[in-house]
């Protein structure tokens, strides 16, 4: 989905923001243009990265790569929370 900003009267400006449609843990979500990586997504959702595993399109993302793991329109993302216990 694209969002055109009208900054000057009714004339659309050259700046177009792309809102991505993704699926996160089985739920459809729209991501704002700032959310471009798995790390950004975790921050937006206020999820601490220390106790989660992230899978994008059936590919596990290493924790060290979360800030480099680019998201794309149509991605399926699973965020799995680690739970300790005994």
C-alpha positions in Angstrom: 0.0 0.0 0.0 1.4 3.4 -0.8 0.6 6.6 1.0 1.0 9.9 -0.9 1.6 13.0 1.2 -0.2 16.2 0.2 2.1 18.9 1.5 1.4 21.8 -0.8 -2.3 22.3 -1.6 -3.7 19.4 -3.6 -0.5 18.7 -5.5 1.1 15.4 -4.4 4.8 15.7 -3.6 7.4 13.4 -4.9 7.8 11.8 -1.5 5.8 8.5 -1.3 5.8 6.4 1.8 5.3 2.7 1.3 3.4 1.0 4.0 4.3 -2.7 4.1 1.7 -5.4 4.7 3.2 -8.4 6.7 2.0 -11.2 8.8 3.3 -11.3 12.4 2.5 -14.4 14.4 -0.5 -15.1 12.2 -1.9 -11.6 12.3 -1.9 -9.2 9.4 -0.1 -5.9 10.2 0.7 -2.7 8.4 4.2 -1.5 9.1 5.1 2.2 8.9 7.9 3.2 6.6 10.4 3.4 9.5 10.1 -0.3 10.2 12.5 -1.8 7.8 14.3 -4.5 9.8 13.5 -7.2 12.3 15.2 -5.2 14.9 13.0 -2.2 14.2 9.9 -4.4 14.4 10.9 -5.7 17.8 11.5 -2.2 19.1 8.2 -1.1 17.7 6.4 -4.0 19.5 8.5 -3.3 22.7 9.8 -6.8 22.7 13.3 -7.4 24.2 15.4 -9.2 21.7 17.4 -11.2 24.4 14.6 -13.8 24.9 13.1 -14.2 21.4 13.8 -16.0 18.2 12.7 -14.4 14.9 11.8 -16.3 11.8 11.2 -14.5 8.5 9.6 -16.6 5.7 10.8 -19.8 7.4 14.4 -18.5 7.8 15.7 -18.1 11.3 17.4 -14.8 11.9 20.4 -14.8 14.2 20.2 -12.3 17.0 23.3 -10.5 15.8 21.6 -10.0 12.4 18.3 -8.6 13.6 19.2 -5.0 12.7 20.3 -6.2 9.2 17.4 -8.5 8.5 15.4 -6.5 6.0 11.6 -6.8 5.9 9.6 -6.8 2.7 6.0 -6.5 1.7 4.2 -9.8 2.2 6.7 -11.3 4.6 5.6 -13.8 7.2 7.3 -13.2 10.5 7.2 -15.4 13.6 8.4 -14.0 16.9 8.9 -16.8 19.4 9.3 -15.9 23.0 11.6 -18.0 25.1 10.1 -19.1 28.5 12.2 -20.5 31.3 10.9 -22.7 34.0 11.6 -25.9 35.8 
